[in-house]
């Protein structure tokens, strides 16, 4: 079942349950974000393969085929032409087609990928859960947990959630991050992340 959604193209997107902080100043996106906030509707974040985040007349950005929905959790209208928002990643989607939409906002024809099944972190990979757990505990003790770009609840025992938090934080090329996000087996995704951490 396909759906048509508004797209927000970015050079680096968001993972499911991940945090995305944006400053909105382009007219086309000010209108989009205001409507999404008022209607409590998410928008699609697509990763740019070729092109610019800022609109260039006559240029159609080339977008990667996998993206993620973004739900607005905080909305701050700094001024009439500047919004600050904090979004949380939702469902992943497969992008089939991009079309021009109203107000210059690209529209995507998408199908949604399933949410990760609950798969517990195996004993061999517990060290990665413990490491992130220490970061969270330290931020809590220092009273700076609100500065940590991770939403509660902390599913440190779940392969998909843990893999996503590492994947979004690691300094990886967009193509590599997208390969991780496209992986439908959460254990396999976490195993791949663990190999990358060992190699770094």
VOPAGU-2260 file (C-alpha; in pm, 1 decimal, decimal comma):
REM VOPAGU-2260
SITE   aa  ch    i         X         Y         Z
SITE  UNK   A    0       0,0       0,0       0,0
SITE  UNK   A    1     162,6     323,5    -116,2
SITE  UNK   A    2     126,9     662,9      49,6
SITE  UNK   A    3     208,8    1016,4     -67,5
SITE  UNK   A    4     400,8    1221,6     187,8
SITE  UNK   A    5     577,9    1560,3     199,0
SITE  UNK   A    6     955,7    1522,9     186,0
SITE  UNK   A    7    1226,8    1716,5     364,9
SITE  UNK   A    8    1556,3    1633,6     187,7
SITE  UNK   A    9    1867,1    1639,1     410,3
SITE  UNK   A   10    2230,4    1541,1     363,3
SITE  UNK   A   11    2203,3    1336,5     685,7
SITE  UNK   A   12    1864,6    1197,7     783,1
SITE  UNK   A   13    1723,1    1038,3    1096,0
SITE  UNK   A   14    1689,0     680,0    1223,8
SITE  UNK   A   15    1378,1     533,7    1387,3
SITE  UNK   A   16    1349,3     675,4    1743,2
SITE  UNK   A   17    1643,2     904,6    1666,6
SITE  UNK   A   18    1655,1    1276,9    1739,7
SITE  UNK   A   19    1661,2    1534,4    1460,7
SITE  UNK   A   20    1703,6    1904,1    1545,4
SITE  UNK   A   21    1633,3    2152,5    1265,9
SITE  UNK   A   22    1620,7    2525,7    1211,0
SITE  UNK   A   23    1351,0    2602,0     953,9
SITE  UNK   A   24    1384,4    2921,4     750,4
SITE  UNK   A   25    1289,6    2840,3     389,8
SITE  UNK   A   26     937,0    2965,1     312,0
SITE  UNK   A   27     826,5    2628,7     166,9
SITE  UNK   A   28     929,2    2444,9     484,5
SITE  UNK   A   29     793,5    2707,1     726,1
SITE  UNK   A   30     447,7    2636,9     585,3
SITE  UNK   A   31     500,9    2259,3     585,7
SITE  UNK   A   32     629,0    2243,1     943,3
SITE  UNK   A   33     354,8    2473,6    1073,7
SITE  UNK   A   34      89,0    2251,1     916,1
SITE  UNK   A   35     253,4    1929,3    1040,0
SITE  UNK   A   36     272,5    2072,3    1392,1
SITE  UNK   A   37     -88,9    2194,3    1393,5
SITE  UNK   A   38    -223,3    1867,7    1248,8
SITE  UNK   A   39      19,0    1648,7    1447,8
SITE  UNK   A   40     127,7    1484,0    1124,3
SITE  UNK   A   41     477,8    1354,2    1048,6
SITE  UNK   A   42     679,8    1435,6     738,2
SITE  UNK   A   43     931,0    1226,8     547,0
SITE  UNK   A   44    1304,1    1285,7     579,9
SITE  UNK   A   45    1484,3    1176,7     264,9
SITE  UNK   A   46    1863,1    1155,9     235,6
SITE  UNK   A   47    2012,7    1353,2     -53,2
SITE  UNK   A   48    2227,6    1156,6    -297,1
SITE  UNK   A   49    2289,6    1451,5    -531,2
SITE  UNK   A   50    2175,5    1812,0    -497,9
SITE  UNK   A   51    2133,4    2077,2    -230,3
SITE  UNK   A   52    1928,1    2104,3      89,5
SITE  UNK   A   53    1835,2    2459,9     -10,4
SITE  UNK   A   54    1609,1    2494,6    -313,4
SITE  UNK   A   55    1787,6    2567,9    -641,6
SITE  UNK   A   56    1555,2    2678,7    -926,7
SITE  UNK   A   57    1522,4    2409,2   -1190,1
SITE  UNK   A   58    1715,2    2151,4    -988,2
SITE  UNK   A   59    1552,2    1826,0    -879,6
SITE  UNK   A   60    1749,2    1666,0    -594,1
SITE  UNK   A   61    1838,7    1299,4    -638,8
SITE  UNK   A   62    1726,9    1120,6    -321,8
SITE  UNK   A   63    1823,6     786,4    -173,6
SITE  UNK   A   64    1556,7     519,4    -186,5
SITE  UNK   A   65    1518,1     470,7     191,6
SITE  UNK   A   66    1409,1     740,3     437,8
SITE  UNK   A   67    1239,0     780,5     772,2
SITE  UNK   A   68     929,9     962,0     898,3
SITE  UNK   A   69     985,6    1247,7    1145,1
SITE  UNK   A   70     738,3    1338,4    1422,8
SITE  UNK   A   71     763,4    1689,1    1569,7
SITE  UNK   A   72     818,3    1668,5    1946,4
SITE  UNK   A   73     917,8    2032,4    2014,4
SITE  UNK   A   74     818,7    2339,0    1814,2
SITE  UNK   A   75     965,6    2682,3    1886,8
SITE  UNK   A   76     867,5    2975,3    1661,7
SITE  UNK   A   77    1175,6    3194,4    1716,2
SITE  UNK   A   78    1035,9    3454,4    1477,0
SITE  UNK   A   79     791,6    3460,6    1186,3
SITE  UNK   A   80    1056,5    3328,3     945,1
SITE  UNK   A   81    1249,8    3097,2    1178,5
SITE  UNK   A   82    1131,5    2785,5    1361,7
SITE  UNK   A   83    1337,0    2551,9    1576,3
SITE  UNK   A   84    1204,9    2198,4    1593,9
SITE  UNK   A   85    1305,6    1871,2    1754,7
SITE  UNK   A   86    1177,1    1559,7    1579,0
SITE  UNK   A   87    1172,9    1189,4    1659,3
SITE  UNK   A   88    1225,5     930,3    1387,3
SITE  UNK   A   89     931,2     702,0    1309,9
SITE  UNK   A   90     871,7     439,6    1044,3
SITE  UNK   A   91    1122,9     380,6     768,2
SITE  UNK   A   92     998,1     403,3     412,6
SITE  UNK   A   93    1096,0     296,6      63,8
SITE  UNK   A   94    1085,5     593,7    -173,4
SITE  UNK   A   95     943,1     493,9    -513,3
SITE  UNK   A   96     890,4     827,7    -683,9
SITE  UNK   A   97     945,8    1199,4    -622,9
SITE  UNK   A   98     703,2    1460,4    -754,4
SITE  UNK   A   99     679,0    1839,7    -734,0
SITE  UNK   A  100     417,6    1945,1    -479,8
SITE  UNK   A  101     249,0    2263,4    -356,4
SITE  UNK   A  102     466,8    2553,0    -230,9
SITE  UNK   A  103     778,1    2387,5    -374,4
SITE  UNK   A  104     772,6    2096,3    -127,5
SITE  UNK   A  105     869,9    1765,1    -286,9
SITE  UNK   A  106     618,8    1481,6    -250,5
SITE  UNK   A  107     725,4    1120,9    -221,3
SITE  UNK   A  108     530,8     810,2    -316,5
SITE  UNK   A  109     639,5     562,9     -52,1
SITE  UNK   A  110     569,9     226,4     103,3
SITE  UNK   A  111     648,4     175,8     470,9
SITE  UNK   A  112     898,3     -75,6     602,8
SITE  UNK   A  113     795,2    -272,5     912,1
SITE  UNK   A  114     905,3    -168,6    1259,4
SITE  UNK   A  115    1193,3    -369,6    1399,8
SITE  UNK   A  116    1078,9    -684,7    1577,9
SITE  UNK   A  117    1186,2    -705,7    1941,1
SITE  UNK   A  118    1516,3    -895,1    1945,8
SITE  UNK   A  119    1712,3    -899,4    2271,4
SITE  UNK   A  120    2079,9    -808,4    2263,0
SITE  UNK   A  121    2280,1   -1134,3    2286,1
SITE  UNK   A  122    2549,1   -1182,1    2551,6
SITE  UNK   A  123    2829,9   -1141,6    2294,9
SITE  UNK   A  124    2714,6    -784,5    2218,6
SITE  UNK   A  125    2625,1    -673,5    2571,8
SITE  UNK   A  126    2940,8    -463,0    2596,9
SITE  UNK   A  127    2789,6    -214,0    2349,0
SITE  UNK   A  128    2470,3    -185,7    2553,7
SITE  UNK   A  129    2678,5    -135,8    2868,6
SITE  UNK   A  130    2891,0     134,8    2703,2
SITE  UNK   A  131    2588,6     337,1    2595,1
SITE  UNK   A  132    2426,4     275,2    2933,0
SITE  UNK   A  133    2730,1     434,2    3101,5
SITE  UNK   A  134    2703,0     741,7    2875,9
SITE  UNK   A  135    2335,8     781,0    2969,1
SITE  UNK   A  136    2401,9     725,7    3340,7
SITE  UNK   A  137    2688,1     978,2    3336,7
SITE  UNK   A  138    2468,3    1240,5    3167,1
SITE  UNK   A  139    2197,9    1178,5    3427,3
SITE  UNK   A  140    2444,3    1215,0    3717,7
SITE  UNK   A  141    2584,9    1538,3    3574,4
SITE  UNK   A  142    2235,6    1681,4    3519,5
SITE  UNK   A  143    2288,6    1715,7    3142,8
SITE  UNK   A  144    2061,5    1434,4    3022,5
SITE  UNK   A  145    1856,8    1689,9    2826,8
SITE  UNK   A  146    2171,2    1759,9    2620,3
SITE  UNK   A  147    2203,4    1396,0    2515,9
SITE  UNK   A  148    2039,1    1350,8    2173,3
SITE  UNK   A  149    1853,4    1033,7    2275,6
SITE  UNK   A  150    1483,0    1004,9    2355,2
SITE  UNK   A  151    1346,5     798,4    2641,3
SITE  UNK   A  152    1263,2     518,3    2690,4
SITE  UNK   A  153    1611,6     368,7    2660,3
SITE  UNK   A  154    1572,7      23,4    2503,8
SITE  UNK   A  155    1927,7     -88,3    2579,2
SITE  UNK   A  156    1817,9    -452,4    2567,7
SITE  UNK   A  157    1684,8    -430,3    2209,4
SITE  UNK   A  158    1911,9    -493,8    1907,7
SITE  UNK   A  159    1736,3    -253,2    1670,6
SITE  UNK   A  160    1721,8      41,6    1910,3
SITE  UNK   A  161    2083,7      -4,3    2019,9
SITE  UNK   A  162    2214,1     -44,2    1664,3
SITE  UNK   A  163    2029,8     270,1    1554,5
SITE  UNK   A  164    2176,3     483,8    1834,0
SITE  UNK   A  165    2529,8     380,3    1741,7
SITE  UNK   A  166    2468,4     408,8    1366,1
SITE  UNK   A  167    2339,4     766,5    1391,1
SITE  UNK   A  168    2630,3     875,2    1614,9
SITE  UNK   A  169    2915,7     713,1    1421,3
SITE  UNK   A  170    3107,2     919,0    1161,8
SITE  UNK   A  171    2995,1     712,5     863,8
SITE  UNK   A  172    2918,0     805,9     504,5
SITE  UNK   A  173    2548,0     853,9     430,4
SITE  UNK   A  174    2550,8     545,4     206,1
SITE  UNK   A  175    2680,1     328,0     491,5
SITE  UNK   A  176    2424,6     466,3     736,5
SITE  UNK   A  177    2149,5     398,3     485,4
SITE  UNK   A  178    2265,9      39,8     439,6
SITE  UNK   A  179    2236,9      -4,7     814,3
SITE  UNK   A  180    1893,4     156,4     827,1
SITE  UNK   A  181    1776,6     -60,7     534,8
SITE  UNK   A  182    1872,2    -380,2     717,8
SITE  UNK   A  183    1546,2    -539,6     833,0
SITE  UNK   A  184    1712,8    -787,8    1072,8
SITE  UNK   A  185    1796,3    -589,2    1390,3
SITE  UNK   A  186    2049,4    -846,6    1514,7
SITE  UNK   A  187    2235,2    -837,8    1184,3
SITE  UNK   A  188    2233,9    -456,0    1197,0
SITE  UNK   A  189    2382,5    -458,9    1546,9
SITE  UNK   A  190    2643,9    -716,9    1446,3
SITE  UNK   A  191    2747,5    -493,1    1154,1
SITE  UNK   A  192    2771,4    -191,7    1385,3
SITE  UNK   A  193    2982,6    -395,4    1629,4
SITE  UNK   A  194    3227,0    -492,6    1350,8
SITE  UNK   A  195    3255,2    -126,0    1248,5
SITE  UNK   A  196    3325,6     -25,0    1609,3
SITE  UNK   A  197    3600,1    -287,8    1636,6
SITE  UNK   A  198    3756,7    -167,9    1310,8
SITE  UNK   A  199    3756,8     199,0    1414,6
